[in-house]
Amino acid sequence: MKRFGIALSILVLICGGIGMMFASKLIMIRNSWSQKITKASESLIAKRKEATDLERQVVVAKTALNTAVFDWERYWNGVGVEKGRQPGAIGVGIGSTQGLAQGTVVYVFQPSADGAGSTYVGPFKVAAVQETQAALTPFWRIREGEDANWRYGANWRIRANVPRQHKTKFSDLEGMLVKKDELLIDQQKNLTIQQEAKKSAEEHLSLRQKELTGDPELAAKNENLERFIVEGYQKAVAELEVARDEVQAIVDELRRQTKRTRDRINQLSTENEKQAKQLDEPQKTAMKP
């Protein structure tokens, strides 16, 4: 019995040590799982909050999209466009079957040069419509050569409407273009007037130059005209100045000769008076008593 009790006590001690070891491991595992559960709960709460925020953003985005689509109304993508007969007119590959109505105004966009987007062309009025095609004419004052830059072909976009703010902006830009065109026309008229004035001034200048330096055309005609008209005032004035200088030299020489002659006459008169006085003195002496 004593041996059995001792063995049983040893077995109990061994089992107790093993149980304590497993109990400590169990506590550690339970603490680890508790931390994982806490972290997972916190992560789940954060994910739910993030999902709620994303759902709210989706609702806001859908509302904005619906508002934008409502302003733009109906549209047609991938429309083929060809050049019309009249300036600015185009033919499109959609018609009444696609919902296009005659007399309505649509807004046309052409593909950009790089093909990544589209650029606005302008408002067009549906002039004629059939089941699968229609003819559109510009609903604005088209400028000369403006349709030369349009890229005819496929992938055009047509919209039934655009938001009001864009319409107002397009109208303002069109008004600015009209004012610029009117200013350009005025400047062109002014340029024409200035060119005509310049041409007239050049003609007058050429006429004055011919008057000064002579006219070879008149000289070639060999007409009976005055020399100054054919040879020009400059040459005529130069010749007249030479002739004037010659005449002035002759006149000066004549004046000098006249002065010398007058001086000689005065000298002779003085000498004659002296001689006459000398002749009168003997006669007066003889006549004295």
PyMOL commands that set and color helices and strands:
alter all, ss='L'
color gray80, all
select helices_A, chain A and resi 2-72+96-98+146-149+164-213+216-221+227-231+233-286
alter helices_A, ss='H'
color red, helices_A
select strands_A, chain A and resi 75-83+90-92+105-111+118-129+134-138+153-159
alter strands_A, ss='S'
color yellow, strands_A
deselect
rebuild
show_as cartoon
